């Protein structure tokens, strides 16, 4: 696995963890982040490469900063 693939998987897992800690379904987080649930599912399974705009929306919907969103990715 490349460093890039590992980083994408770490980000996906962290987003799932944050969503779970907040008791949000994929559908509800997608609504809050103004994206389709299937797109969010792709992000959470590391199949999608989200744009900066979508990462910003996810961070805002989860109530964290962009830095916090990436805290597990090094």
GROMACS elastic network, one bead per residue, 0.5 to 0.9 nm:
[ bonds ]
;  ai    aj funct       b0    kb
    1     4     6  0.81355   500
    1     5     6  0.61258   500
    1     6     6  0.65183   500
    2     5     6  0.51756   500
    2     6     6  0.62220   500
    2     7     6  0.86258   500
    3     6     6  0.50640   500
    3     7     6  0.61435   500
    3     8     6  0.86900   500
    4     7     6  0.51102   500
    4     8     6  0.62848   500
    4     9     6  0.87000   500
    5     8     6  0.51541   500
    5     9     6  0.62434   500
    5    10     6  0.86328   500
    5    46     6  0.83718   500
    6     9     6  0.51319   500
    6    10     6  0.61315   500
    6    11     6  0.86317   500
    6    73     6  0.84914   500
    7    10     6  0.50487   500
    7    11     6  0.61440   500
    7    12     6  0.85612   500
    7    72     6  0.84571   500
    7    73     6  0.54721   500
    7    74     6  0.71687   500
    8    11     6  0.51674   500
    8    12     6  0.61566   500
    8    13     6  0.86676   500
    8    43     6  0.87005   500
    8    46     6  0.58655   500
    8    47     6  0.87689   500
    8    48     6  0.89701   500
    8    49     6  0.79257   500
    8    73     6  0.80526   500
    9    12     6  0.50449   500
    9    13     6  0.61670   500
    9    14     6  0.85605   500
    9    44     6  0.82455   500
    9    45     6  0.74182   500
    9    46     6  0.54622   500
    9    73     6  0.89701   500
   10    13     6  0.51761   500
   10    14     6  0.61137   500
   10    15     6  0.86635   500
   10    46     6  0.86473   500
   10    70     6  0.86795   500
   10    72     6  0.64536   500
   10    73     6  0.59771   500
   11    14     6  0.50613   500
   11    15     6  0.61923   500
   11    16     6  0.86627   500
   11    43     6  0.85849   500
   11    44     6  0.79993   500
   11    46     6  0.79986   500
   11    69     6  0.75255   500
   11    70     6  0.64407   500
   11    71     6  0.85667   500
   11    72     6  0.69363   500
   11    73     6  0.62289   500
   12    15     6  0.52713   500
   12    16     6  0.63337   500
   12    17     6  0.86574   500
   12    42     6  0.88672   500
   12    43     6  0.59730   500
   12    45     6  0.60367   500
   12    46     6  0.55619   500
   13    16     6  0.51106   500
   13    17     6  0.60954   500
   13    18     6  0.86518   500
   13    44     6  0.65024   500
   13    45     6  0.77853   500
   13    46     6  0.84334   500
   14    18     6  0.61122   500
   14    19     6  0.84969   500
   14    44     6  0.84885   500
   14    69     6  0.72754   500
   14    70     6  0.79662   500
   14    71     6  0.84755   500
   14    72     6  0.69732   500
   14    73     6  0.88131   500
   15    18     6  0.51584   500
   15    19     6  0.61033   500
   15    20     6  0.85434   500
   15    43     6  0.84272   500
   15    44     6  0.65408   500
   15    58     6  0.83291   500
   15    59     6  0.88188   500
   15    62     6  0.85890   500
   15    69     6  0.71567   500
   16    19     6  0.51118   500
   16    20     6  0.61050   500
   16    21     6  0.86173   500
   16    26     6  0.87662   500
   16    44     6  0.60244   500
   16    45     6  0.88687   500
   17    20     6  0.50904   500
   17    21     6  0.61285   500
   17    22     6  0.86864   500
   18    21     6  0.51015   500
   18    22     6  0.63750   500
   18    23     6  0.87562   500
   18    24     6  0.88881   500
   18    62     6  0.69547   500
   18    69     6  0.86153   500
   19    22     6  0.52737   500
   19    23     6  0.63363   500
   19    24     6  0.54024   500
   19    25     6  0.72734   500
   19    26     6  0.77542   500
   19    29     6  0.72886   500
   19    62     6  0.68533   500
   20    24     6  0.60430   500
   20    25     6  0.76768   500
   21    24     6  0.78150   500
   22    62     6  0.76776   500
   24    27     6  0.79485   500
   24    28     6  0.59645   500
   24    29     6  0.60469   500
   25    28     6  0.51859   500
   25    29     6  0.62243   500
   25    30     6  0.84294   500
   26    29     6  0.52314   500
   26    30     6  0.59458   500
   26    31     6  0.85337   500
   26    37     6  0.61234   500
   26    38     6  0.86615   500
   26    40     6  0.69738   500
   26    41     6  0.71075   500
   27    30     6  0.51417   500
   27    31     6  0.62561   500
   27    32     6  0.87703   500
   27    36     6  0.79637   500
   27    37     6  0.52794   500
   27    38     6  0.86865   500
   27    40     6  0.84871   500
   28    31     6  0.50463   500
   28    32     6  0.62500   500
   28    33     6  0.85804   500
   28    37     6  0.83111   500
   29    32     6  0.50188   500
   29    33     6  0.60141   500
   29    34     6  0.83549   500
   29    35     6  0.85775   500
   29    37     6  0.80438   500
   29    40     6  0.82416   500
   29    58     6  0.77497   500
   29    61     6  0.67150   500
   29    62     6  0.76406   500
   30    33     6  0.50364   500
   30    34     6  0.58313   500
   30    35     6  0.50371   500
   30    36     6  0.58140   500
   30    37     6  0.51834   500
   30    38     6  0.86249   500
   30    39     6  0.82626   500
   30    40     6  0.62531   500
   30    58     6  0.81188   500
   30    61     6  0.85583   500
   31    34     6  0.50098   500
   31    35     6  0.62496   500
   31    36     6  0.73720   500
   31    37     6  0.77112   500
   31    61     6  0.88584   500
   32    35     6  0.79338   500
   32    57     6  0.80792   500
   32    58     6  0.79772   500
   32    60     6  0.85716   500
   32    61     6  0.54032   500
   32    62     6  0.84971   500
   33    36     6  0.88027   500
   33    54     6  0.75072   500
   33    55     6  0.89337   500
   33    56     6  0.86374   500
   33    58     6  0.52606   500
   33    59     6  0.83050   500
   33    60     6  0.74291   500
   33    61     6  0.53604   500
   33    62     6  0.84649   500
   34    54     6  0.84826   500
   34    57     6  0.73044   500
   34    58     6  0.86558   500
   34    61     6  0.89492   500
   35    38     6  0.85112   500
   35    39     6  0.68195   500
   35    40     6  0.70510   500
   35    54     6  0.78515   500
   35    57     6  0.86979   500
   36    39     6  0.52752   500
   36    40     6  0.65059   500
   36    41     6  0.87307   500
   37    40     6  0.50578   500
   37    41     6  0.61084   500
   37    42     6  0.86384   500
   38    42     6  0.62527   500
   38    43     6  0.87427   500
   39    42     6  0.50351   500
   39    43     6  0.64075   500
   39    44     6  0.87488   500
   39    48     6  0.72977   500
   39    50     6  0.87304   500
   40    44     6  0.61668   500
   40    45     6  0.86191   500
   40    48     6  0.83142   500
   40    50     6  0.89082   500
   41    44     6  0.50603   500
   41    45     6  0.61938   500
   41    46     6  0.85462   500
   41    47     6  0.84142   500
   41    48     6  0.84704   500
   42    45     6  0.52093   500
   42    46     6  0.60691   500
   42    49     6  0.83115   500
   43    46     6  0.50702   500
   43    47     6  0.59922   500
   43    49     6  0.66526   500
   43    50     6  0.66844   500
   44    47     6  0.77000   500
   44    48     6  0.81182   500
   45    48     6  0.76860   500
   46    49     6  0.73344   500
   50    53     6  0.79723   500
   50    54     6  0.59075   500
   50    55     6  0.63688   500
   51    54     6  0.52358   500
   51    55     6  0.62808   500
   51    56     6  0.85959   500
   52    55     6  0.50133   500
   52    56     6  0.60457   500
   52    57     6  0.85696   500
   53    56     6  0.51101   500
   53    57     6  0.62695   500
   53    58     6  0.87143   500
   54    58     6  0.61177   500
   54    59     6  0.85634   500
   55    58     6  0.50394   500
   55    59     6  0.61268   500
   55    60     6  0.85706   500
   55    66     6  0.74415   500
   55    69     6  0.82375   500
   56    59     6  0.51722   500
   56    60     6  0.61967   500
   56    61     6  0.85830   500
   56    65     6  0.82042   500
   56    66     6  0.64202   500
   57    60     6  0.51536   500
   57    61     6  0.60520   500
   57    62     6  0.85334   500
   58    61     6  0.50361   500
   58    62     6  0.60328   500
   58    63     6  0.84488   500
   58    64     6  0.86119   500
   58    66     6  0.87847   500
   58    69     6  0.84928   500
   59    62     6  0.51174   500
   59    63     6  0.60333   500
   59    64     6  0.51065   500
   59    65     6  0.57792   500
   59    66     6  0.57666   500
   59    67     6  0.89509   500
   59    68     6  0.80848   500
   59    69     6  0.61557   500
   60    63     6  0.50052   500
   60    64     6  0.60459   500
   60    65     6  0.69988   500
   60    66     6  0.82188   500
   61    64     6  0.78464   500
   62    65     6  0.87510   500
   62    69     6  0.88375   500
   64    67     6  0.80050   500
   64    68     6  0.58803   500
   64    69     6  0.65408   500
   65    68     6  0.51050   500
   65    69     6  0.63049   500
   65    70     6  0.88290   500
   66    70     6  0.64766   500
   66    71     6  0.86660   500
   67    70     6  0.52679   500
   67    71     6  0.60477   500
   68    72     6  0.82449   500
   69    72     6  0.78246   500
   69    73     6  0.86781   500
   70    73     6  0.52594   500
   70    74     6  0.79804   500
   71    74     6  0.74626   500
